Amino acid sequence: MKNFANYLTEESQIAAVRKEAEAVRRKTIAKLEKKMGEAQMSPDTKRYWKSQVEYYRNLNFVGYRSKFQLDNLVAKMALAPKHMGADIKDDELHAKSRELVRKMKAMRPITLCDIMKSPDQRRFIELLRDGASEPVLQILKKEQGIDILYNDDMNDIPWMRSLGSKADKLANWFSQEGGPKQDSISVIRECMACKGRAAWSKWSGKAYRGVGRSMQRIKRYEYTGETVKMDGATWLVAKVNYKGRYGAQSWTPDWKSAAGFRLGGSVQVVLEVELKEDETFLRPEVIEQVSEFKGEKEVIRVSDRMVPAKAYVKLFDILDADKASVDKVDSAYVKRWTEGLFGEKAARKLLANKAFVKEVS
């Protein structure tokens, strides 16, 4: 008897919800049809909401045996006009954006130079991290008062595609190790040619580059006779001329970073040059924010002309590469060994350096 009573109570409740559902259905359909008649909607949005109206119209509430299911259905129908309103607002924003995109196609293109001249380095960083859209939108908003949301129509703007392609080529420099990177270099040169480029886009000062050199090559260096002690190692100081193999090279303002890098060759050499602003691209702190090699301090020298440089040659590597088996290492042997390796002129300077003589004896 109790179960039958419960059944009657539940049926009564479901009947009440069905009645409510019917009222909500009529009200919802009326609101949706009114909005569709008044608002400007995209074809896709209109098609979707027409199908929703048809779905609500064909609902059979008698088929629902659960009060919980009916309650959920009623709640969803009641919210439908609000959801349609949000879709209409999105359509309006995208219609506005598409109109602005049409204007953008005809306006003066935003170029790399616009970004390089900006005092705010974040635009350049965003360009490499996220592509062309974000810095372009910021420039449009700040300088031309155009507030626009990104949309796929922007991909049809030729100058946007060009800027995005150049951003990709720039980003490749900071994601690849070694190699010529010719595509990157051509875009870097374009950036450097911009008149009035911002302070963050250039750098000057002492820069170092770690390289590996063969014994034959370091024998031709012009040694000054000086030695320096750095990081627990003795380095011979020499004068050399440096010419980059490619149109741009990675250097660093940090000696330790350079001394920790060697590519090829049996002898570690650290080159030192004075770089000027007109031959460099980006400050190290900017590069650190766009590079995939975190923790590295890098400066980019953009030139392949020959320049005078100071070379620090690791003495331990020379001794290790030029081993000799002798019974006695005396001053006469040290003199012969130094002259044989470096030549008489350089040997005279080196043998006058007590630190050098002590190291090789």
Buried (B, 14 or more C-beta within 10 A) or exposed (E): EEEEEEEEEEEEEBEEBBEBBEEBBEEBBEBBEEBBEEBEBBEEBBEEBBEBBEEBEEBEBEEBEEBEEBBEBBEEBBEBBEEBEEBBEEBBEBEEBBEBBEEBBEEEBBBBBBBBBBEBBBBBBBBBBEBBBBBBBBBBEEEEEBEBEBBEBBEEBEBBEBBBBBBBBBBBBBEEEEEEBEBBBEBBBBBBEBEEBBEBBBBBEEBBBBBBBEBEBBBEBBBBBBBEEBEEBBBBBBEBEBEBEEBBBBBBBBBBBBBEBBEEBBBBBBBBBEBEBEBBBBBBEBBBBBBEEEEBBBBBBBBEEEBEBBBBBBBBBBBEEBEEEEEEEEEEBBBEBBBEBBBEEBBBBBBEBEBBBEBBE
